[in-house]
Amino acid sequence: MNINNLNDKKSASITDRSGELRPDVLMPADLKSHVLKSENVKSGLQDPNNLQSGNLKTGNLKSGVLQLLTQEQGSPKAYSGQELAAHFGVTRAAVWKAIEALRKDGYPIEGRRNLGYRLIAEYDLVSEPLIRRHLTPEAAGFYQIECFESVSSTNTLLKTRAANGALAGTVLTAEMQTAGRGRMGRIFYSPKGSGIYLSLLLRPDLPAANAVQLTAAAAAAGALALEASFPGLADGSVKIKWVNDLFLNDHKICGILTEGMLSMESGKLDYAVVGIGFNLREPDGGWPEELKEIAGGLPDGIAGSGARARLIAEFLNHFLALTKDLEAQHFLDEYRARQLVVGQNVEIIRSAYGTGAASGSDEKAANPTALAVGIDDDCCLIVRFADGHEEHLNSGEVRILPAPDRS
C-alpha cells in the first residue's frame, strides 16, 4: 500500500483514532497565503540561491548567511565579509549587521581577521543541510525539509500547507512552538533549547479507520531513531506507552499527534500530518509544575554537536522504511516489543474515549481497571477484566497502576 497517493478533495478533518469526524473549516486563499508568509518570516533557513541581490530584507539575509555557514559547520572553511557581500549582492556593512543579528539570536559565529566567519562546530544546530547529511538516498529523494526557529505549531502550519496542495514528504521542523498541541486538545510544552519538534505530511491510500497505524509507526520510528542517534542509550531502552508516547527511565521524552483529512467519497485519508516532539533535556528553569512528575529528557552529556539534526534524519529514515508497505505492518513487531503497559494493571480513562472500546462488553463503570495483555493487529490495546472478559481499545488513554504492596 502506497503512503503517498493523492485522493479526492471532498473531505472532513480527523484527529488520531477518536472516531470524531467534523467538517474542516478551510481558510480563504488570501488568509492562507498570509499565514504561510507570516510563518516563513520566522524560518531559520532559506536557499541563498533564491535570494536576489538588491531585494534582500534583513531577515532573508540572516537566513542566507546562516545557510552558507551551516553547510560548512565542522570544517575549517570560513567566509570573508567580502565573499558574503558579493554572494548576496549587498554591502559588507549589511553582512556585518546580519552576523551580529545571528549572534544575538544565539548562534556562535566565530570571526577572525583575514580568515572570515564560521559557525563553531560544537553548536547543536538544526538545518536542512545537516539533516540531509544523515538521510538515506531513498529518504533524501522523498522528503522536502524546511527548518524554523519558532512557529505556532508545526502541525497547524503543515495542515494549512496540505490544504494548499503541498507534496507528500513535506517536513517542517521547529526549535520551539508557541502553541504546540497534543492529543485531546492538550498543550504540548515546546520551549526553545530543550527539544526538537517536527511534522510530516503524507497522502496515504489508507482508510481513516487505520490511521492509528501511522501513529504506531511513528512511535516505533521515534524509539529506533533515539537509540540510533544517541549511542549511550541501550537497545530497547526507549519504551512506548500505548498509544503514542515514548518513555525513558519512566519519564516521557516524546509525544506524537496524528491529524488528517478524510475524503467523504472514498472514506480514505486525503492527507495525514504526523507530528512528533522530542524532549532532549530539561528546559532552563525546569519543567512546569504539572509536568514535573512525568516529563524527562536524555541523560546528561549524551547529546553532542549535530545530535538534533541526526535525530530528525534517523526518525525520517526509519519512518519511511517502516511505512513503505503499510499492509505488511513492518512496524508492528517493534511497536509490540517496546510496550510499557502490556503486563501491567491499568486504569481505563473512559472520558478520553468517545465511543469507547472497539469490541467486547458493555462495561459502563467510570474508569474501570483491567490487565493490559497485548496489542492486536489493528494496534488496539487488549485489556482483560477481573471477570475474564476482554476488550480491544481502539483509542483513548490508560494509566498504569502501582504494583500491589505484597509486604
Sequence and secondary structure as in RCSB ss.txt:
>XXXX:A:sequence
MNINNLNDKKSASITDRSGELRPDVLMPADLKSHVLKSENVKSGLQDPNNLQSGNLKTGNLKSGVLQLLTQEQGS
PKAYSGQELAAHFGVTRAAVWKAIEALRKDGYPIEGRRNLGYRLIAEYDLVSEPLIRRHLTPEAAGFYQIECFES
VSSTNTLLKTRAANGALAGTVLTAEMQTAGRGRMGRIFYSPKGSGIYLSLLLRPDLPAANAVQLTAAAAAAGALA
LEASFPGLADGSVKIKWVNDLFLNDHKICGILTEGMLSMESGKLDYAVVGIGFNLREPDGGWPEELKEIAGGLPD
GIAGSGARARLIAEFLNHFLALTKDLEAQHFLDEYRARQLVVGQNVEIIRSAYGTGAASGSDEKAANPTALAVGI
DDDCCLIVRFADGHEEHLNSGEVRILPAPDRS
>XXXX:A:secstr
  TT    S EEEEETT    EE     HHHHHHHHHHHHTTBS   GGG  TT   HHHHHHHHHHHHHHTTTS
S  B HHHHHHHHT  HHHHHHHHHHHHHTT  EEEETTTEEEE TTS    HHHHHTTS HHHHHH EEEEEEE
ES HHHHHHHHHHTT  TTEEEEEEEESS B GGG B    TTSEEEEEEEE    BGGGTHHHHHHHHHHHHHH
HHHH TTS TT SEEETTTEEEETTEEEEEEEEEEEEETTTSBEEEEEEEEEEE S  TT   GGGTTTB    T
T   TTHHHHHHHHHHHHHHHHHTTGGGTTTHHHHHHTBSSTTSEEEE GGG TT EEES     SS EEEEEEE
 TTS EEEE TTS EEEE SS EEE       
